[in-house]
Amino acid sequence: MKLVYRRRLVFLLPLLFHLHLLPLQAQVELGDQRKEGPNFRVDYVSFKSEGTGLSNLLFLYKIGYSELQFIKREDGFLASYEISLILYDRKGRQVSGQIWRDSLKVKTYEETRLKERFLTGQKSFFVNPDTYKIQVKLVDLHTQQSSQEVREVEVPFFGEPGWALSDLVLANSVNISGDHSTFKRGEYGIIPNVGGIFEDQEPDLFLYFEIYGLPQGRLVEEIYQIRDRNGRILASDSLKVEVKGHPFSTVHQFSLRDLEPGRYEVEVESKAFSYGEKKVKRVFQMHWRDTAPSAEDYHTAVEQLRYIATSQEMKRLKECPPKKRRELLREFWKRRDPTPETSRNELREEYYRRVEFSNVNFKAMVDGWRSDRGRIYIIYGRPDEVERHPFETETVSYQIWYYYEKKLKFVFVDRHGFGDYELVSPLYPQYR
């Protein structure tokens, strides 16, 4: 099978096809072993806590099976992990936290590699309404690889006086039975969309929120809107509901089938006569299977292919009419699938893994995938060794990346001290 790449990716072709593209052996950094930890998604939702002056902060997490290391056991394969969560107040003091371990067992090796399989979970905390910095760390207990995320989260006040809305939950499913749900609220079982990334294979957005403080029987008008990055309304709906019970739960569903990949905002406005109005909103992302999760729109998704697409392919993708875009992207990756007889496209998965890694680790003046380090990482993968030379009196910061097998060395210099490392050697056209 012949793979077609841009000329400057000639070194990459055989590596990708044989998956030597995956130099997943540990990167050596000044003599230290350094590994990339398992990817995971987290989310936070706040509800009113009855009978206390505290708010209920719900922590949600999602880990892909393929992100964990499974060990063979007599009756299957076992993965084990540890999650630590610490809450800090505005002054940096720890106010709450928890560490827990868990395991996942599957019967076959094939299940351990399934990209579409995830484990999800949740932990509940009761905290004072405030703004917190939350640090979450995931450790694979079999490899000791770890990943960490730090986020600022605002926990609202839901008490008297007046009325209030809970946070808006973005979900893949909300149903009465509660079968296979991650958590329950009242009569509903909810499978949340942790991280707010919706796939084109299941393009339905479920919204769940609660109303507090309105009297029984009060009519509420609910207005739903989805907007793009420019504030244009792409979808809207409205209905009137009668408050029944305390709290009162509300569910709504949107189809996302016509949305292109990118970031969007969904807003719910609730109006209660003589009580005023309240709004709650969330940002979410639409992801096509053949684009990177970080693509903020279709045009960015196409630009992210610049290191692997031919000039003719780039032209076709850019000029393609909207209704043909999804099909053209699917064909683009189908031509590059090293194992077309399977449901996975390993080349696409690895390419976008590198794009996402670059965005997290090399972002400075531009997005990580656009940077010089990001470009080299996406094309050649993880270096075998990285020399880091921080700022000194007579020199600026610089890094040297070594690829021993490929006999390549790249030198990056941070000329201005902002972390925007530029490639200064080699300067041959294929590396620019």
C-alpha positions as CSV (number, residue, x, y, z in Angstrom):
1,M,0.0,0.0,0.0
2,K,1.4,3.4,-1.0
3,L,1.1,6.4,1.3
4,V,1.3,9.9,-0.2
5,Y,2.9,12.7,1.8
6,R,4.3,16.1,1.2
7,R,7.9,15.9,0.1
8,R,9.3,17.2,3.4
9,L,7.7,14.3,5.1
10,V,9.7,11.7,3.1
11,F,11.4,10.5,6.3
12,L,8.1,10.0,8.0
13,L,6.4,7.7,5.5
14,P,8.0,4.4,6.4
15,L,8.0,5.3,10.1
16,L,4.3,6.0,10.1
17,F,3.4,2.9,8.2
18,H,5.3,0.6,10.4
19,L,4.4,2.6,13.5
20,H,8.0,3.3,14.3
21,L,6.2,6.6,14.3
22,L,5.6,5.6,17.9
23,P,8.9,6.1,19.5
24,L,7.0,5.3,22.7
25,Q,10.1,4.3,24.5
26,A,10.9,6.8,27.2
27,Q,12.3,10.2,26.2
28,V,15.7,10.8,27.8
29,E,16.0,14.3,29.2
30,L,19.4,15.1,30.6
31,G,19.7,11.5,31.8
32,D,16.2,11.2,33.2
33,Q,13.5,9.0,32.0
34,R,10.4,11.0,31.0
35,K,7.1,9.5,29.8
36,E,3.9,11.0,28.6
37,G,1.1,10.2,31.1
38,P,-2.4,8.9,30.3
39,N,-4.9,11.4,28.9
40,F,-8.1,11.9,30.8
41,R,-10.9,14.4,30.9
42,V,-12.5,16.1,34.0
43,D,-15.5,18.3,34.6
44,Y,-17.1,20.1,37.5
45,V,-20.8,20.7,38.2
46,S,-22.3,22.6,41.2
47,F,-25.7,21.9,42.7
48,K,-27.6,23.2,45.8
49,S,-27.0,21.1,48.9
50,E,-30.2,20.9,51.0
51,G,-30.0,21.5,54.7
52,T,-26.5,23.0,54.7
53,G,-25.0,26.3,53.8
54,L,-22.6,24.5,51.5
55,S,-22.8,23.8,47.8
56,N,-22.4,20.4,46.2
57,L,-19.5,20.3,43.9
58,L,-19.6,17.2,41.7
59,F,-16.2,16.1,40.2
60,L,-16.5,13.9,37.0
61,Y,-13.7,12.1,35.2
62,K,-13.4,10.0,32.1
63,I,-10.4,7.8,31.2
64,G,-10.0,5.8,27.9
65,Y,-9.2,2.1,28.2
66,S,-6.4,2.5,25.8
67,E,-4.7,5.2,28.0
68,L,-4.1,2.6,30.8
69,Q,-1.6,-0.3,31.0
70,F,-3.3,-3.6,31.4
71,I,-1.5,-6.6,33.0
72,K,-2.4,-10.2,32.1
73,R,-4.2,-12.2,34.8
74,E,-5.6,-15.7,34.7
75,D,-9.1,-14.5,34.1
76,G,-8.4,-11.5,31.9
77,F,-6.5,-8.2,31.9
78,L,-6.3,-5.7,34.8
79,A,-5.5,-2.0,34.9
80,S,-5.1,0.0,38.1
81,Y,-5.0,3.7,38.7
82,E,-4.9,6.4,41.3
83,I,-6.7,9.8,41.3
84,S,-5.9,12.7,43.6
85,L,-7.9,15.8,43.8
86,I,-7.0,18.9,45.9
87,L,-9.0,22.1,46.3
88,Y,-7.2,25.4,47.1
89,D,-8.9,28.6,48.1
90,R,-8.0,32.1,46.8
91,K,-5.0,32.3,49.2
92,G,-3.6,29.0,48.0
93,R,-4.6,27.1,51.2
94,Q,-5.8,23.5,50.8
95,V,-9.4,23.3,51.9
96,S,-10.4,19.8,50.8
97,G,-9.1,16.9,48.9
98,Q,-9.2,13.2,48.4
99,I,-7.1,10.3,47.0
100,W,-8.5,7.1,45.8
101,R,-7.5,4.0,43.9
102,D,-9.5,1.8,41.6
103,S,-9.0,-0.9,39.0
104,L,-10.6,-2.0,35.7
105,K,-10.8,-5.6,34.5
106,V,-11.6,-6.8,30.9
107,K,-11.7,-10.3,29.4
108,T,-9.7,-9.8,26.2
109,Y,-6.6,-8.0,25.0
110,E,-8.6,-6.4,22.2
111,E,-10.8,-4.5,24.8
112,T,-7.7,-2.9,26.3
113,R,-6.9,-1.1,23.0
114,L,-10.4,0.1,22.2
115,K,-10.3,3.9,21.6
116,E,-14.1,4.1,22.0
117,R,-14.3,2.5,25.4
118,F,-14.0,4.6,28.6
119,L,-14.4,4.3,32.3
120,T,-16.2,7.2,34.0
121,G,-16.7,8.1,37.6
122,Q,-17.6,10.9,40.1
123,K,-16.9,12.2,43.5
124,S,-19.0,14.6,45.5
125,F,-17.6,17.5,47.7
126,F,-19.5,19.9,49.9
127,V,-17.8,23.3,50.0
128,N,-18.5,26.9,50.7
129,P,-19.5,29.0,47.6
130,D,-16.3,30.5,46.3
131,T,-13.7,30.3,43.6
132,Y,-11.2,27.4,43.9
133,K,-8.1,26.2,42.1
134,I,-8.5,22.5,41.7
135,Q,-5.5,20.2,41.0
136,V,-6.2,16.7,39.7
137,K,-3.6,14.0,39.1
138,L,-4.0,10.6,37.5
139,V,-1.4,7.9,38.0
140,D,-1.3,4.6,36.1
141,L,-0.2,2.3,38.9
142,H,1.3,-0.3,36.6
143,T,3.6,2.2,34.8
144,Q,3.8,5.0,37.3
145,Q,3.1,7.4,34.4
146,S,1.0,10.4,35.5
147,S,-0.9,13.3,34.1
148,Q,-2.1,16.4,35.8
149,E,-4.6,19.2,35.3
150,V,-5.1,22.4,37.2
151,R,-8.3,24.5,36.7
152,E,-10.1,27.4,38.4
153,V,-13.7,26.6,39.3
154,E,-16.3,28.9,40.6
155,V,-18.9,27.3,43.0
156,P,-22.1,29.5,43.1
157,F,-24.3,30.4,46.1
158,F,-27.7,28.7,45.8
159,G,-29.3,29.8,49.0
160,E,-31.8,32.5,50.0
161,P,-32.9,35.1,49.1
162,G,-34.3,34.8,45.6
163,W,-34.1,31.9,43.2
164,A,-31.3,30.3,41.4
165,L,-30.2,27.8,38.6
166,S,-27.7,25.0,39.1
167,D,-24.8,24.6,36.7
168,L,-25.6,23.3,33.3
169,V,-24.8,19.7,32.8
170,L,-23.8,18.7,29.2
171,A,-24.7,15.0,28.8
172,N,-24.7,12.2,26.2
173,S,-27.9,10.8,27.7
174,V,-30.5,11.7,30.4
175,N,-33.3,9.2,31.0
176,I,-35.8,8.2,33.7
177,S,-34.6,4.6,34.1
178,G,-31.1,5.6,35.0
179,D,-29.6,2.5,33.4
180,H,-25.8,2.7,32.9
181,S,-25.8,6.3,34.2
182,T,-22.8,7.9,35.9
183,F,-24.9,9.7,38.5
184,K,-28.5,10.3,39.4
185,R,-30.4,13.5,40.2
186,G,-34.0,13.0,41.4
187,E,-35.7,10.7,38.9
188,Y,-33.1,11.1,36.2
189,G,-30.0,9.0,35.4
190,I,-27.3,11.1,33.7
191,I,-24.4,10.1,31.5
192,P,-22.5,13.3,31.4
193,N,-20.3,14.4,28.5
194,V,-17.1,14.8,30.5
195,G,-15.0,17.6,29.0
196,G,-17.9,18.8,26.7
197,I,-16.6,17.2,23.5
198,F,-19.3,15.7,21.3
199,E,-18.6,13.2,18.5
200,D,-20.2,13.1,15.1
201,Q,-21.0,9.4,15.7
202,E,-23.5,10.4,18.5
203,P,-24.4,14.0,17.7
204,D,-27.0,14.6,20.4
205,L,-26.6,17.1,23.2
206,F,-28.7,16.6,26.3
207,L,-28.9,19.5,28.8
208,Y,-29.8,19.1,32.5
209,F,-30.1,21.8,35.2
210,E,-32.1,22.4,38.3
211,I,-34.2,25.4,39.5
212,Y,-34.2,26.4,43.2
213,G,-36.4,28.8,45.1
214,L,-39.5,29.1,42.9
215,P,-43.0,28.2,44.3
216,Q,-44.9,25.1,43.2
217,G,-47.0,25.7,40.1
218,R,-45.0,28.7,38.9
219,L,-44.7,28.9,35.1
220,V,-41.2,29.3,33.7
221,E,-40.3,30.2,30.2
222,E,-37.1,28.5,29.1
223,I,-35.1,29.8,26.0
224,Y,-32.3,27.7,24.6
225,Q,-29.7,28.9,22.1
226,I,-26.5,27.5,20.5
227,R,-24.1,30.1,19.2
228,D,-20.8,29.9,17.3
229,R,-17.6,31.6,18.1
230,N,-18.8,34.8,16.5
231,G,-22.0,34.9,18.5
232,R,-24.3,33.9,15.7
233,I,-27.4,31.8,16.8
234,L,-27.3,28.5,15.0
235,A,-30.1,26.7,16.9
236,S,-32.8,27.8,19.3
237,D,-35.8,26.5,21.1
238,S,-38.2,27.7,23.8
239,L,-40.9,26.2,26.0
240,K,-42.9,26.9,29.1
241,V,-42.8,24.5,32.1
242,E,-44.5,24.4,35.4
243,V,-42.4,24.1,38.6
244,K,-43.1,20.7,40.3
245,G,-41.0,19.8,43.3
246,H,-37.9,21.2,44.9
247,P,-35.5,21.2,43.3
248,F,-37.2,21.2,39.9
249,S,-35.2,19.3,37.2
250,T,-35.3,20.3,33.6
251,V,-34.0,18.3,30.6
252,H,-33.7,19.4,27.0
253,Q,-32.2,17.9,23.8
254,F,-30.5,19.3,20.8
255,S,-29.3,17.6,17.6
256,L,-25.8,18.6,16.6
257,R,-25.8,16.8,13.2
258,D,-25.4,20.0,11.2
259,L,-22.5,21.5,13.3
260,E,-19.0,21.6,11.9
261,P,-16.0,20.8,14.1
262,G,-15.3,23.7,16.5
263,R,-16.2,25.5,19.7
264,Y,-19.8,26.5,20.5
265,E,-21.7,28.0,23.4
266,V,-25.1,26.8,24.7
267,E,-27.1,29.2,26.8
268,V,-30.3,28.6,28.8
269,E,-32.4,31.6,29.9
270,S,-35.2,31.0,32.5
271,K,-37.9,33.6,32.9
272,A,-40.3,33.5,35.8
273,F,-43.0,36.2,35.9
274,S,-42.5,38.7,38.7
275,Y,-39.3,36.8,39.8
276,G,-37.0,38.0,37.0
277,E,-34.7,36.0,34.8
278,K,-31.6,33.8,35.2
279,K,-29.1,32.6,32.7
280,V,-26.6,29.7,32.7
281,K,-24.3,28.8,29.9
282,R,-21.5,26.3,28.9
283,V,-19.0,26.0,26.1
284,F,-18.8,22.7,24.3
285,Q,-16.9,21.4,21.3
286,M,-18.1,19.5,18.2
287,H,-15.5,16.9,17.1
288,W,-15.5,15.0,13.8
289,R,-13.7,11.7,14.0
290,D,-11.4,12.8,11.2
291,T,-10.3,16.0,12.8
292,A,-8.2,16.8,15.9
293,P,-10.1,17.4,19.2
294,S,-8.5,20.9,19.4
295,A,-9.7,22.1,16.0
296,E,-11.8,25.3,16.7
297,D,-13.4,25.2,13.3
298,Y,-13.2,23.4,10.0
299,H,-10.5,25.7,8.6
300,T,-8.3,25.1,11.6
301,A,-8.9,21.4,11.1
302,V,-7.6,21.6,7.6
303,E,-4.6,23.7,8.5
304,Q,-3.6,21.0,11.1
305,L,-3.1,18.6,8.2
306,R,-0.4,20.8,6.6
307,Y,2.4,18.5,7.7
308,I,1.0,15.4,6.0
309,A,-1.3,16.6,3.2
310,T,-0.2,17.4,-0.4
311,S,-0.7,20.8,-1.8
312,Q,-3.4,19.5,-4.0
313,E,-5.2,17.9,-1.1
314,M,-5.0,21.1,0.9
315,K,-6.5,23.1,-1.9
316,R,-9.4,20.6,-2.3
317,L,-10.1,20.6,1.4
318,K,-10.1,24.4,1.7
319,E,-12.3,25.0,-1.4
320,C,-14.7,22.1,-0.6
321,P,-18.4,23.1,-0.2
322,P,-19.7,22.7,3.4
323,K,-21.9,19.7,2.6
324,K,-18.9,17.7,1.2
325,R,-16.4,18.5,3.9
326,R,-17.0,15.6,6.2
327,E,-16.9,13.1,3.3
328,L,-13.6,14.6,1.9
329,L,-11.9,14.4,5.3
330,R,-13.0,10.8,5.7
331,E,-11.5,10.0,2.3
332,F,-8.3,11.8,3.2
333,W,-7.6,9.5,6.2
334,K,-9.0,6.4,4.5
335,R,-6.2,6.7,1.9
336,R,-3.7,6.7,4.7
337,D,-5.2,3.9,6.9
338,P,-2.4,1.3,7.4
339,T,-4.9,-1.3,8.5
340,P,-8.1,-0.7,6.4
341,E,-9.5,-4.0,7.4
342,T,-9.9,-2.8,11.0
343,S,-12.1,-0.1,12.6
344,R,-9.0,1.8,13.8
345,N,-6.8,4.1,11.8
346,E,-3.6,4.1,13.7
347,L,-1.9,6.7,11.6
348,R,-4.7,9.2,12.2
349,E,-4.8,8.5,15.9
350,E,-1.0,9.0,16.3
351,Y,-1.0,12.1,14.1
352,Y,-3.7,13.8,16.2
353,R,-2.1,12.6,19.4
354,R,1.0,14.5,18.4
355,V,-1.1,17.6,17.5
356,E,-2.8,17.5,20.9
357,F,0.5,16.9,22.8
358,S,2.1,19.9,20.9
359,N,-0.8,22.1,21.9
360,V,-0.4,21.3,25.6
361,N,3.4,21.4,25.7
362,F,4.6,23.9,23.1
363,K,2.0,26.7,23.1
364,A,3.6,30.2,23.4
365,M,3.0,33.0,20.9
366,V,1.1,30.6,18.6
367,D,-0.8,27.4,19.1
368,G,1.5,24.5,19.9
369,W,0.9,22.7,16.7
370,R,1.9,25.8,14.7
371,S,5.2,26.3,16.6
372,D,8.6,25.1,15.4
373,R,8.9,22.5,18.2
374,G,5.3,21.4,17.5
375,R,6.0,20.9,13.8
376,I,9.1,18.8,14.4
377,Y,7.4,16.8,17.1
378,I,4.4,16.1,14.8
379,I,6.6,15.1,11.9
380,Y,9.3,13.1,13.7
381,G,7.7,12.1,17.0
382,R,9.3,12.2,20.5
383,P,13.0,13.0,20.5
384,D,15.4,10.3,21.9
385,E,17.1,13.0,24.0
386,V,16.4,16.6,24.9
387,E,19.1,19.0,26.2
388,R,17.6,22.0,28.0
389,H,19.7,25.1,28.5
390,P,17.8,27.7,30.5
391,F,18.5,31.4,30.4
392,E,22.0,32.2,31.5
393,T,23.9,35.5,31.8
394,E,25.5,35.4,28.4
395,T,23.1,33.2,26.4
396,V,19.4,32.9,25.8
397,S,17.4,29.7,26.5
398,Y,17.8,27.0,24.0
399,Q,17.1,23.3,23.5
400,I,18.7,20.6,21.4
401,W,16.6,17.6,20.2
402,Y,18.3,14.4,19.2
403,Y,16.9,11.7,17.0
404,Y,19.6,9.1,16.9
405,E,18.0,6.5,14.7
406,K,17.2,9.2,12.1
407,K,20.6,10.9,12.5
408,L,18.9,14.2,13.1
409,K,19.6,17.1,15.5
410,F,17.4,20.2,15.9
411,V,18.3,23.4,17.8
412,F,15.6,25.7,19.1
413,V,16.2,29.1,20.6
414,D,13.9,31.3,22.8
415,R,15.1,34.6,21.5
416,H,12.7,36.8,23.4
417,G,12.3,34.8,26.7
418,F,8.5,34.1,26.2
419,G,8.9,30.4,25.6
420,D,8.5,30.8,21.8
421,Y,11.4,28.6,20.7
422,E,12.4,29.0,17.1
423,L,14.2,26.4,15.0
424,V,17.7,27.8,14.1
425,S,19.4,24.6,13.0
426,P,19.1,23.0,10.5
427,L,17.7,25.7,8.2
428,Y,17.2,23.5,5.2
429,P,13.8,24.1,3.5
430,Q,12.3,20.7,4.4
431,Y,12.5,21.6,8.1
432,R,10.9,25.1,7.8
